[in-house]
Amino acid sequence: MDAALDIAALVLVLLGAFLCLTAAIGLLRFRDVPSRLHAATKPQVLGVMLIAAAIALSMRSWTVVVALIPVVLIQLATAPLNAHMVGRQAYRNGTVDEATLVVDELADRR
């Protein structure tokens, strides 16, 4: 049983690390701000969640699970807020390509 949990934790760590790596590569490779924000939030948050699950599996302690819950919740709360603030500031600065916007709800506020 311990070996199966260790293998599951290893797989979760590798998947989480891969997702965090793809988020970092996406930040460097994508050209426009909305694409970079998507790369910064979606895979990175899931990667952190997978790594936290792997830590909980490998430590096999409820105190570790209790300590990891706030980490995941804070990550879930701050990543979308951060993306929203960066995207809004990029829009205000004019660094967003307006031709790629489907709906521009802030056009009347400029």
Steps between C-alpha positions, in 0.01 A plus 500: 500500500783740586671437167181574307450828687863596440465430128176702486675787680789481256265513201313796650823689564618439146167610351492809722857590412425453130199731525702764685771471234248545219365810679850646514566419135165652405591822679815522292365384165156657463490845348193674631393570857176294506684190379772550758243542774331178395835322512582651838177403674347182364785244495688657789209475744428141398870419531512637854189301588654179367823561688306568821307176451829316449640646821189393688527147359868464576484638854184308596408738780185700562702791638674531164164498322374772733812706424465451123133602480572872557781486245266369232217735598726804493632394160145457370406844632803702395575366152176623336520830688858549388411418138207741510712785633783443252257469210316815597823695530619369164172614348535846655859530377394403148722194481209268418441443128146630463449313173509170691228604745161348424306730732646821636294582807736775613502697173267770635720557808810609308 
